[in-house]
Amino acid sequence: MAKQIIRIVGSLLCLYLIFSTSAFAQETPPNLNGFDDFVEQVMKDWKVPGVAVAIVKDARVVYAQGYGYRNVKRGLKVTPDTLFAIASCSKAFASASLGILVDEGKLEWDKPVRTYLPELTLYDDYATTHIRPRDLVSHQSGLPGHDAVWARSQLSRKELFDRLRYLEPSQPLHAKYQYSNLMFMTAGVLVEKVSGITWEEFVRRKILEPIGMKNTNFSINEMQKASDFSLPYREEKGEVKESSFYNIDAVGPAASINSSVNEMANWMLLQLNKGKFGDKRIISEKSLLETQTPQIIVPVDSEDDERLFNSYAMGWFVTTFRGHKELHHGGGLDYGFTSVVKLLPKHQIGVVVLTNSQSRACWLIAANAQERMLGLSATSYDNEKTAEANGAQSKPSEDAKRKKDTQPTLALKEYTGRFEHSAYQTLTITQEGEQLRADLHGLSGVLKHYHYDIFQVVEGDLKGVKITFLMNGAGEIDRASIPLEPSVKEIIFTRRKDNGRESTSKE
């Protein structure tokens, strides 16, 4: 009889704990009253199919909610466990992996990268020999984006790494902040060389598994095998349509992580708790603080009265939000995902917003959540609407620069062929009826004559880009020049003779 009573009491206690824990987890701070309505309004205004939000405060999750649809056609709703591509919010994981190697005594922030990775070769000899691990993850390598090298490319991480030597810098090492996904990719190569395992496996073992991010992964191929993941969506001609995934595993440390707001909440708790998750030490306080410490100044819009300063640490922007110190990073993939993580360390507040479309919605939602958690009046959304309206009015007409009534020098077929660059690979120009089409390893678009021997991409991935065709002394088109990276000279692609020999130029 006594044993039966004990079992009954035990069962009742378990039920009490379950329900009380559930109620505790769902307890919403009073300041968030009306937040759901705000999110739904933003989704409507910005045509966003699905959103997920999590908020942490004082070492616990105080809010986690999904809105809208992760799969519109099938009517599948977003949940706090829905996986989204977090894109460049992956970068903080890359810098943390370097910090863990520093803790293990296998790496030093300020020794040359070549100490550990002697095969690193950049275009500039000084940068090659002096660039440090911290420079790889703080956007001060001197290298601008050069993102068209890897976007939709089939090259592996090693193949991209080997092509760094052909990419022209636009600034000396340490001279200026310039966002570089390829340098974060290089940080991943460094982690693999020093640790002996891939960057992905290192992050999984050292970060994800210890803090309970068991469903977070590194590839859209893996994400699509999950039971709860979001499809991407894009707006085309005013209509939101389902988009197609494309793989970016090769630049994984820069942008390939997929996660949910429930699991990203754990990541925010680790960051706010100085490298510990609960009682588990994941990264030393010293190394984590190093990744959160400003390394280089980021220019601030002179008309931005809210932001007192702006800088980049390692995987984090460091700035102010309504007068409060803020760490943040956003992410975006052009085929249909946008994300943001924002931390207010002094107030122990963290906000993550994941969306399945390309828009500013996640930033507006995150800012509103911060304002509410801080007890401030909500002004961010109105300011954004004003800025958007002003920006739309100030766009200059591209057509005004065009010299009218000019014709191509040659017949269209003379512009076709395969043009090559040592890093950017192959540009293929084909003729389709009375128009040309360009394809750069999967980045494609229809060309329309602009003026003289310049054609402009009018639709497709490279929309707006101009291609200038150049002639040799014999009057033959032998090169194509494209401003794929505005901060350096135009990228010159050399035409393959008879589509045969490989180009070896360093242009």
KESE-10465 format. One record per residue (C-alpha): residue in three letters; x, y, z. Coordinates in steps of 0.5 Angstrom, whole numbers, plus 2048, in hexadecimal, padded with zeros to 3 digits. Each point is the difference from the previous one (the first is absolute). Example, Ala and Ser with C-alpha at 12.3 -4.5 7.8 and 13.67 -1.06 7.14 Angstrom:
Ala8197F7810;Ser8028077FE;
***
This chain:
Met800800800;Ala806805802;Lys8037FE7F9;Gln7FA8027FC;Ile7FF806804;Ile8078027FE;Arg7FF7FF7F9;Ile7FA804800;Val803806803;Gly8067FF7FC;Ser7FC8007F9;Leu7FC806803;Leu807804801;Cys8027FE7F9;Leu7FA8037FD;Tyr800806804;Leu8078017FE;Ile7FE7FF7F9;Phe7FB805800;Ser803805804;Thr8078007FC;Ser7FB8017FA;Ala7FD806803;Phe807803802;Ala8027FF7F9;Gln7FA8037FD;Glu800806805;Thr8008067FB;Pro803807803;Pro7FB805800;Asn8048057FC;Leu7FF7FB7FA;Asn7F8800800;Gly7FE8027F9;Phe8077FE7FD;Asp7FC7FA7FD;Asp7FC8057FC;Phe8068047FE;Val8037FA7FD;Glu7FA7FE7FC;Gln8008087FE;Val8078007FD;Met7FF7F97FD;Lys7FA8037FC;Asp8048067FE;Trp8067FD7FE;Lys7FD7FA7FD;Val8037FB804;Pro7FD7F9800;Gly8047FD807;Val803803806;Ala8037FD806;Val802804806;Ala8047FE807;Ile801805806;Val8057FF805;Lys801804807;Asp8047FF806;Ala8027F97FE;Arg7F97FD7FE;Val7FC8007FA;Val7FA804801;Tyr7FD8007F9;Ala8007FB7FA;Gln7FB8007FB;Gly7FF7FE7F8;Tyr7FB8047FC;Gly7FD7FF7F9;Tyr8037FA7FB;Arg8067FC7FF;Asn7FD7FD7FA;Val7FA8047FD;Lys7FE7FB7FB;Arg7FF7FB805;Gly7FD804806;Leu8067FE805;Lys801806805;Val806802803;Thr8027FE807;Pro806802805;Asp8037F97FD;Thr8008027F9;Leu8068007FD;Phe8028067FB;Ala8078027FD;Ile803805805;Ala8058027FA;Ser805805803;Cys7FE7FF807;Ser8057FA7FF;Lys806804801;Ala800801807;Phe8007F8800;Ala8078017FC;Ser803805805;Ala7FE7FC806;Ser8037FA7FD;Leu8078047FF;Gly7FF802807;Ile7FF7F9803;Leu8077FE7FC;Val803806804;Asp7FE7FD806;Glu8027F97FE;Gly8078037FF;Lys8007FE7F9;Leu7FF8077FD;Glu802807802;Trp7FC8067FD;Asp8068047FE;Lys8057FC7FD;Pro8007FF7F8;Val7FB7FC7FD;Arg8067FD7FC;Thr8027FD807;Tyr7FB7FB800;Leu7FE8007F9;Pro8068017FB;Glu7FC7FF7FA;Leu7FC806800;Thr8028057FB;Leu7FD8067FE;Tyr8008057FB;Asp804805804;Asp8077FD803;Tyr800805806;Ala7F97FD802;Thr8027F97FE;Thr805800806;His7FD805805;Ile7F97FE800;Arg7FE7FE807;Pro7FA7FB802;Arg7FC806803;Asp8018037F9;Leu7FC7FB7FD;Val7FA801804;Ser800807801;His8008037F8;Gln806803800;Ser8047FC7FB;Gly8008057FB;Leu7FC7FC7FC;Pro7F98027FD;Gly7FA7FB800;His8027FD7F9;Asp7F97FC801;Ala7FF7FE7F9;Val8067FB801;Trp7FC7FC804;Ala7F98017FF;Arg7FC7FA7FD;Ser8077FD7FE;Gln8017F9800;Leu808801803;Ser8017FD806;Arg803803806;Lys8077FE7FF;Glu7FF8037F8;Leu7FE806803;Phe805801805;Asp8067FE7FA;Arg7FD8067FC;Leu801806805;Arg8068017FD;Tyr7FD8037FA;Leu7FB805804;Glu802807800;Pro800804806;Ser7FD807800;Gln804802807;Pro8067FE804;Leu8007FB805;His7FC803806;Ala7FF8077FD;Lys7F88007FF;Tyr7FA7FC802;Gln7FE7FB7FA;Tyr7FB7FB801;Ser8037F97FD;Asn7FC7F9800;Leu8077FD7FD;Met804802806;Phe7FB7FD805;Met8007FA7FB;Thr808800801;Ala7FF800808;Gly7FC7F97FF;Val8067FE7FC;Leu805802806;Val7FB7FC805;Glu8017FA7FC;Lys8078007FF;Val802802807;Ser7FA7FB803;Gly8017FA7FB;Ile7F88007FF;Thr7FC8047FC;Trp7FD807802;Glu7F97FD800;Glu8027FA805;Phe804804804;Val7FA805801;Arg7FB7FA801;Arg8057FD806;Lys802806803;Ile7FA805800;Leu7FA7FD7FD;Glu7FF7F9804;Pro802803807;Ile7FB805800;Gly7FA7FC7FD;Met8008037F9;Lys7FF7F87FD;Asn7FC8027FA;Thr8048067FE;Asn8047FE7FA;Phe8058027FA;Ser7FD7FF7FA;Ile7F98017FC;Asn8007F97FE;Glu8007FE807;Met7FB805802;Gln7FB7FD7FB;Lys8007F9803;Ala7FE803807;Ser7F8800802;Asp800807801;Phe8038057FB;Ser7FE8067FC;Leu8008017F9;Pro8038067FD;Tyr7FC8067FC;Arg8018067FC;Glu7FC8057FE;Glu7FF8017F8;Lys7FD8057FD;Gly7FC802806;Glu7FE7F8801;Val8037FC805;Lys8027F97FD;Glu8047FA803;Ser8078007FE;Ser8057FB7FF;Phe8067FE805;Tyr8078007FE;Asn8067FD803;Ile805805804;Asp8047FA804;Ala8078037FD;Val7FF806803;Gly7FD7FD806;Pro804804806;Ala7FD8067FD;Ala7F97FE7FF;Ser7FD7F9800;Ile7FD7FF807;Asn7F97FE800;Ser7FD800807;Ser7F9802804;Val7FF806805;Asn7FF7FB805;Glu8077FD7FF;Met8038077FE;Ala7FD802807;Asn8057FC803;Trp8068037FC;Met7FE807803;Leu8007FD807;Leu8077FE7FF;Gln8028077FD;Leu7FD803806;Asn8027FC805;Lys8088017FE;Gly8017F97FD;Lys7FC7FC805;Phe7FA7FC7FE;Gly7FD7FF807;Asp8067FD804;Lys8037FD7FA;Arg8068057FD;Ile8008007F9;Ile8058057FE;Ser804804805;Glu7FE807802;Lys8068037FE;Ser8007FD7F9;Leu7F88017FF;Leu801808802;Glu8068007FB;Thr7FB7FE7FB;Gln7FB806802;Thr805805801;Pro8008057FA;Gln8067FF7FB;Ile7FF8057FA;Ile7FB8067FF;Val7FA8007FC;Pro7FE8067FC;Val7F9803803;Asp7FB8047FC;Ser801807802;Glu7F9801800;Asp7FF7FA805;Asp7FE803807;Glu7FF7FA804;Arg8077FC7FF;Leu805803804;Phe8067FC7FD;Asn8007FA7FB;Ser8067FB800;Tyr8017F97FF;Ala8037FB805;Met8017F97FE;Gly7F97FD7FD;Trp7FC806803;Phe7FF8077FF;Val801804806;Thr7FB806800;Thr7FB804804;Phe7F87FF800;Arg7FC806803;Gly806801804;His8027F9803;Lys8067FC7FE;Glu7FE7FB7FB;Leu8037FA7FC;His7FD7FE7FA;His8007FC7F9;Gly7FB7FF7FB;Gly8007FB7FA;Gly7FD8007F9;Leu8007FB7FB;Asp7FD8037F9;Tyr7FC7FA7FF;Gly7FC801806;Phe802800807;Thr802806805;Ser802800807;Val802804806;Val8037FF807;Lys800806804;Leu804800807;Leu7FF805806;Pro8067FD804;Lys7FE805806;His7F97FF800;Gln8017F87FF;Ile7FB8017FA;Gly8017FC7FA;Val7FB8007FA;Val8007FB7FA;Val7FC8017FA;Leu8007FB7FA;Thr7FC8017FA;Asn7FF7FC7F9;Ser8008067FB;Gln8048067FE;Ser7FE806804;Arg802805806;Ala7FA7FD804;Cys8057FC804;Trp803806802;Leu7FA804802;Ile7FD7FA804;Ala807800804;Ala800807801;Asn7F9800803;Ala8017FA804;Gln806804803;Glu7FC806801;Arg7FB7FD804;Met8057FC804;Leu803806802;Gly7FA804801;Leu8018057FB;Ser7FB8037FB;Ala8007FC7FA;Thr8038057FA;Ser8047FB7FC;Tyr7FA7FE7FB;Asp7FE8077FF;Asn8078037FE;Glu8017FA7FB;Lys7FA8017FC;Thr802808800;Ala8077FD7FE;Glu7FD7FC7FB;Ala7FC8057FC;Asn806805800;Gly8047FB7FD;Ala7FB7FE7FB;Gln7FF8077FE;Ser8088017FF;Lys8027FA7FB;Pro8038037FA;Ser7FE7FE7F9;Glu8057FB7FD;Asp7FD8027F9;Ala802807801;Lys8087FE7FF;Arg7FE7FC7FA;Lys8038027F9;Lys7FA7FF7FB;Asp7FF7FE7F9;Thr8077FC800;Gln8017F97FE;Pro8047FA801;Thr8068007FC;Leu8007F97FE;Ala7FA7FB7FE;Leu7FE7FD807;Lys8037F97FE;Glu807803801;Tyr7FF802807;Thr7FE7F9802;Gly8057FB803;Arg8047FE806;Phe804805804;Glu8047FE806;His803803806;Ser8057FC805;Ala7FB801806;Tyr7FA8027FD;Gln8007FA7FC;Thr7FC8007F9;Leu7FB8057FD;Thr7FC7FD7FB;Ile7FC8047FB;Thr7FB7FD7FB;Gln7FB8037FB;Glu7F97FE801;Gly7FC8037FA;Glu8018087FF;Gln803800807;Leu8067FE804;Arg8017FC807;Ala805800805;Asp8027FB805;Leu805800805;His8017F9804;Gly7F8800801;Leu7FF808801;Ser7FC8017F9;Gly7FC8057FD;Val7FD8037F9;Leu8058067FD;Lys7FD8067FD;His8048057FC;Tyr802806804;His8048047FB;Tyr8067FF7FC;Asp8037F9802;Ile7FD800806;Phe7FA7FB802;Gln7FC800807;Val7FD7FB803;Val7F9801801;Glu7FD7FA803;Gly8037FA804;Asp805800806;Leu8058057FD;Lys7FA8057FF;Gly8038077FF;Val8077FE7FE;Lys8048037FA;Ile8047FC7FC;Thr8058037FB;Phe8037FC7FA;Leu8078027FE;Met8037FF7F9;Asn8077FE7FE;Gly8048037FB;Ala7FD7FC7FB;Gly7F9802801;Glu7FE7FA804;Ile7FD800807;Asp8057FD804;Arg7FE802807;Ala7FA802805;Ser801805805;Ile7FB800806;Pro800804807;Leu7FE7FA804;Glu804803806;Pro7FF808800;Ser806802804;Val8057FD7FC;Lys8028007F8;Glu7FA7FD7FC;Ile8017F87FF;Ile8037FE7F9;Phe7FE7F97FE;Thr8047FE7FA;Arg7FD7FC7FA;Arg8027F97FF;Lys8037FF7F9;Asp7FB7FB7FD;Asn7FE7FE807;Gly8067FC801;Arg806803804;Glu7FF802807;Ser802807802;Thr805801805;Ser800808800;Lys800803807;Glu7FB8067FF;
***
